[in-house]
Amino acid sequence: MKIKAKRNSCLVSALLLVSTLNSCKKEDGLFPVPTTSISDKNVFDTPARIEGVVNGIYKNLKAASLYGGRYLLYQDVRGEDFINVTANSYTAYESWNNSYSSGSNDINNLWSAAYTTINGANILIDALSPGTAVISQDLAKAYIAEAKLLRAVSYFSLVTVFAQPYNKDQGASPGLPLRLKAEVDGNNNDLARSTVAQVYTQILSDLDAAEKDLPENYSTALLNTTRAHKNTARAFKTRVYLTINNYQKVLEEAKKIVPQQAAPFKAQQGVAHELQADITAIFGSNYTTTESILSMPMSTTDALSGQSAIGYVYNINKEYYLNPTGILNDAQWDPVDKRRGLLQANGGKQYLKKYAKASPYVDYIPVIRYAEVLLNYAEAAAQVEQLSIAGALLTAVHQRSDASFVFPGASLTSKTAILEAIGKERRIELLGEGLRGHDLLRHLKELPAKGDASIQTPSVPTIAQNYIFPAPNTELATNKLFN
């Protein structure tokens, strides 16, 4: 990894956010920093600049190749529910047909975006951890907590595609280079990979620390949706623990924000997360409801364009349509289900329009929603034979969009049947939100064959080299200890 370049990129992102601020501070000596200039020498000198660095870390997470949307695209099209139309390598075709190489742009850009976010978090943590007189101790701890959560999200995003699934061997496989200190030059490029288990240990340590020091909430719905708070950490821990099959910990974390045993379900501490009455509203008319636990905001002056925008790929250019033999045709997804309102028919095919805005592409990109937390909770409960609460959670998610639907009795009375129903519900509810490929790998399932008369791709067994993404050339060329 080209650490110096990444570190400078991170600082530039942070500095741009505060570049309109004036500084009266000058360095001692012959080379003062101009009052109209902000550099890494004075970026932590005022409260506004420090907050700008925090915002810069979010900005890095929102990179096109990460949670700006393309990471979600890479994950979803690995599954069986999308059929590619264009064979365009710039819009995740290599992910769809599992043909990435170490030189693929997607691979190198995803790795770079995540490690840029990680290094930005490390820069802030290293700067504020010794203490500062510029902001209060409590605010410094909250900022460090935000940085740790964003670092955890970034490492999780990488380890779930670039390393063998934890459940294959309890995390014994090689994972990622675990970089936890700010990199200010190229001297530390060489770093061996930690194991998958060690990476998950760090992710959970960061999330635990974040939960402790993050605020309960913010002053506006926008900030509650776009900045991390305590319930953000709790929600994300349900995803991480479910990934490593630690079902008791999923239940423990989920109950912090889903305390009820029957619907309606609603968080009683911190932000009052709950399902909204109409799912289509949270993907078009109101991006800042209490269902959206963390989202990446977009605006007319801060949005992605063209092939970088997930809305362009799915909805405007229609490069993937819904597989008619996939979840689209399953009996659990009834024709009257409101979630079909997030699809668009064109030429006899169905296309996803969760991200429906045309240029500028200002749809918020979800990182995690309350609906997923309910389904994470349901799956963990079913795995430990708590079928009653599992059924209640599953039903709440489904009937929000299809109130007349009743699960057949047999679907809710056995562990195997309810887990199958939960799996289908995840494919319906979370379609296009970046979880299908992840779910296949955590369950150690092969990547399915898919295609139509024009284009096909074969299945990928769990032992195949292309079951996971290859390490990028940029890392292999600069890190001699990458093994």
N, C-alpha and C positions, 0 to 999 in steps of 0.2 A: 504494500500500500504506500502511495506517495504521501507520507504523513505531512510534510511541510505544505504541500499544495492543499491538502484537505484542511489543515489547520487555518491557513490563510483564507480559504473559501468560507469557513465557518465564521471567522472574525469579520470578513467583509459583509456577510449576511447580517450579522449583528450590528455592525457599524452603520450600514445603510439605513437601518431602522431608526437610528438616532442622529443621523447626519445633519438634520436641520437644527439640532440643538447647538447653542453656542457654549464655548468653554472659556472660562477665565483662567484656568489653571495652565501654568507653563512649567516645563522642566527647568531645573536649575542648570546652569552651564551655558555653553555657547550655542546650543541647538534647541531652542524652545519649540514646543509644539504650537503651531499657529492656532489662534482662538477659533478659527473656522474649520479646523481639522480635528478629526477624532481618530486616534490610532490605538493599537494595543497597549500603548503606554498610559493612556488615560481613560480607557473605555469603562473602567470600574470606578471612576471618580465622582459620579453624581448618581442619585437615585434613578433618574430618567434613563441614563445610559445603562445602568445595570439591568433595568427592566427591558431595555432594548436588546441586551444580550439574551435574556430569557426568551423574548419573542423571536429572536434569531434561531434558537434551537427548534421552536415550533415550526418556523419557516423552513428549516432544513428537513424536518420530518414530512413537511408538505411538498417536498420535491416531487416532480412528476413521476419519477421511478419508484417512489416509496408511497406514502399515504396521500400524495396528490391524486392517486387513483390507479396507476399502472401496476403497483404491487397487488392490488385487489384483482386486477385483470389477469395477471400471471397465475394467481392461485385458482381463480374460478375456471379458466379455460382448460386447466389440466384435467378437470372432471369430465363427466359424460353429458352435461346438460347444455353445452354450447357446440354448435357446428360452425367451423370456420368457412368464410366465403372467399376471401381475397388472397390467401397464402402470402400475406404481407409480413415480412420479418420485422417491420417497424411497429406492428400492432399485435405483438405477442403470438404470432404464428408458431414460432419455435417452442413456446411454452405449450401451445395446444397440441403439437405433434411430438413433443418431448425430444427435440433435436438440438437443444442448446449445446454450444461448445464454450470453452474457456475464453474464446475471442468474441462471443456474442455481445452486442451492445447492451442488451437488456441485463445480462449477467454483470457486466462491469459497471453499468450505471446504478443498478440496485445496490451492489456492494458499496460503491462509492457514496451513494446517498445515505445509506445507513451508518457507515463509519464516519461520515461528516457530521451527522447528528450526534453520534456517540462522542466524537472529539469535542464538539461544541458543548455538550453536557459536561465533559471532563474539565474543560477550560473553566466553566463557571464554578463547578464544585471545588476545583483547586484554588480558585481565586477567593471564594467566600468562606471556605471551611476554616481558615485560620482566624476568622473574625474580621469585621470591618466597622469603621466608625461612620461610614457613609449612610447606611441604612440600619434599622433596628435588628437586633439578634433574631427576633421572631420572623421578620420578613426575610432575612438571609436564610434561615432554616427552611422557610417555605419555598424560596427559589431553588435551593439545593434539592428539596424534595421533588419539585417539578422536573428538574434536570435528571434526577435518578429515575423517575417514572418514564421519561422520554428515552433514556438510555435503555431501560428494560424493554420497552416496546420495540426499539430498534434491534436489540440483540435477539428478541423473540422472533421478529420478522426474518432475521437471517438464519437462525438455527433451525427453523422449521422447513427451510428449503435447501440449505447448503450442507446439512448434516443428516446422518441417518436418524430415523425417528427414535426418540427416547425409549419407546416401548419395545424396540427390537432387542435391546440388550441392557436395559436399565441405564442407558446413558453412557455405556462404556466406549462407544465409538468416538473417533476424533470429532471435535466440534468446531470451534472458531478461535482465532486469536483473541484473547480476552484483554482488551485495552481499557484500562481503568484510570490512567493518568493522562493529563493533557500532553499532547505531542507538539513540541514547538520547533522541531527540526527533523532531519531524517535519521538521527542516530539510533532510534529505537524501531526501525522498520522490521528487524528480525525478531520474530516472536512466534514460538511454537503454538500450535492449537491446544487449547484446553479440551477436556472431554465434553461430550454433550451434557453429562450430569453436572459438571462444574459450571457450564454456562447457565443451566437452569438454576443452580444454586445462587448464582450471582443475580439473575433476573428476579428471583423471589426475594433475595435480600434487598435489592433496590426497591421493590414494590412494598415490602414491609416498612422500610425506612420512609418511603414516600407517604404511606398511609399515616404514619405517626406525625409527620410534620406538615402535611398539606392542610389547607383550610377546609372547614366543613362545606363552605360554599362561597360564592362571590356576590357582588351587589346586583348583577344583571343576569338575565337568562342567556345572553350571548356569551358572557364569561363562563357561566356554568357549563356551557356546551363546548367551549373551545379552549379552556384552561383546565388543567388537572386539579381535582379536589380529592378528598378522602374516598368518596364513593367511586371515583375513577379507578383508584388503585385496587379497591375491593372487587370491582367488576372485572378488571383485567386479571386479577388473581384467579377468578373462577375459570377463565379461559386457559391460563397456564397450568393450573392444577389438573384440569380435565385432560389436557394434552399429555400429561405424564401419569394418568390413571390414578391420581391420588384423590379418590372420591370423597373421603371424609373431609379433606381440606376444602374441596369444592363446596361441600355442604356448609362448612364453618364460615367461609367467606360469603357465600350466597345469602345466608341467613342474616347477615349484617344489613343487607339492603332488600331482602325479601323475607320479612319476619313472619308473615302470615302463613297459615296452613291451608287456607282456602281463598279463592278469589273474592274481591279484587286484591291484587298484590300491589304494594306500594312501599317505598322506602320510608322509614320513620325517623331516620337521622340524616343529617346533611341535606343534600339536594333530594327533593321528594320525587325520585324517579318512579315512573309508572307507564304502562302502555297508554297510548293515545287512542281515542275512539276510532280513528280512521288512519290506517297506515299510509294511504296515499298523501295525506297532508304533510307528513314529515319528510316526504321526498318531493317537495314542490312549493308548498305555500308557507311552511313554518319549519325552519331548520333548527330552531332553538327550543323545542319542547323538552319536557323532562324525560322523554324516552331516549333522547340522544345524549348519551353519557359523555362521549368525546367524539367530536367531528372536526375535520379540517375545513375552515371557512374559506369561501371564495367571494370575490366581489368584482365589479366591472373593472377596477384598477389593479386587481390582484387575482388573476385567473390564468389557467393554462389554455393553450390554444392548439388547434389542429390535432395531429396524432398523439400529442402528449395528454390530451383530455379524454378521460374515460367516456364522457358523454358523446364525444365525436365518434369514438370507435364503435360503441354499442348502438347508439341511437341515430346519429346523423349520417354516418357513412355505412352503417349497417353491415359491419364486418363479421358479426357472429349472430346467428339466429338460434332459437331454442330448439333443441333436439326433440322432434315429435315423438320419439320413443323413450324419452327421458322422463324427468319429474313432471314435465308439462302434461303428460298423458296419464298421470297416476290418479286413481280414484280419490285419493286423499285431497287432491286439489280440484275442488268442484268448480263448474263453470260460473257459479254465482259468487265465488270467492272474490272479495275486493282486491286481493293481490293480483288478480288478472288485469286489474286496471293499471298496473305498472308494466304492462306489455303493450305492444303495438303490432297490429296485423299489417303485413305488406307483402303483396305477391304470394299469398297463400302461406306465408311463414310468420312466426311470432318473434318479435325482437324486444329486448329489454329496454324500457324507458324510465327506469328509476332515476337516471341522470338525464333529464329531458330538456334542459335548457340548451338552446342553440348558442352560438358564439355571441357574446363572451360566455364561456362555460362556468356559470356561477353556482352550480349545484354544490352544496356542502358534501364532503366525502366522509362517510361514517367510519370511525375506528372501532367503536363498540356501542351497541344499543342495549337497552333494558330487555328487549325481547330475547336477545342472545343469552343474557344472564339467566332468564327464566328457563330457557332450553338447556343451558349448561347445568343448572340446578336439577332440572327434570332428569337429565341423563345420569347424573351422579346418583340421584335418589333411586332411580330404577336399578342401577348397578348394585346397590346395597339392599335391594328388595323393599325399598320404601315406595311401594307402587301407588299408594293413595295420593301422596303429595306429588309424585311424578305425573300422574294422570291429571291432577288439578292444574299443574303448571302447563302441561302440554295443551290441555283444553282451553286454557285462558288465552294462549297465543293464537291458537287456531280460530276460536270462536270470535275473537276480536274482528276478524275479517270475514267470517262465515258463521254467523250466529246460529243458523239452523242445522249446521253439521253436527252429527253425533257419531263419535267413534264407536265402531262395533264393540260389543262387550268383550269379545275375545282380545281386542287390541289393548285393553287396559288391565287385563287380569293375569298376564304372565310377563315375566321379565323379558323374554325374547321378543314377544309381540310388541310390548310398549317401547322397547329400544328401537325396533324397526320403525315404529310410527314416529318416534322422536327424530330419527335419522332423516326420514322423509320430510318432516316439518322443518328441519334445518335447511334442507335444499329448497323448500318453498319460501320460507320466511326470509332467509339470508341470501337469496339468489343475487349474485352480482356484488356481494359485499366481501369477497375475498376469503371465504372459508371452506369451499368444497375441496380444493386440493389438500388443504391442511387436514381436513377431516379424514380423507382417504389415507393419508400417511400415518396419522396417529392411530388409526385402526389397523394399520399394516395390511391394507388392501392394495391390490394391483391398480395401476392407473388404467382405466377402461379403454377399450377400443371404441372408436366413434367415427362418424363420417356420413357422407351421402354418396350419390352416384358420381359426383365430381371430385371428391376429395376424401381420403380416409387416413386414419392413423391406427396402428395396431396397439394392443394392450402392452403395458410395461410391467413385468413381474417385479416383486419387491426386491429381488436379488440383482436386478439389472443395474448397470452403471448409471443409466439415465433416469433412475427412480428419483434421484435428487439432482439439484443443480450442480454443475461443475464449478470448481473454484475459478475465479476470474484471472485472466492473464496479468492484469495490473498488480494483483497480489503475488502471484507466482514469480513475477519478474523482480519484485523489490523485497520480498521476505524470504530469505534463504532458509529459514527454519520452518516454513510451512511444510508440513509432512502429510 
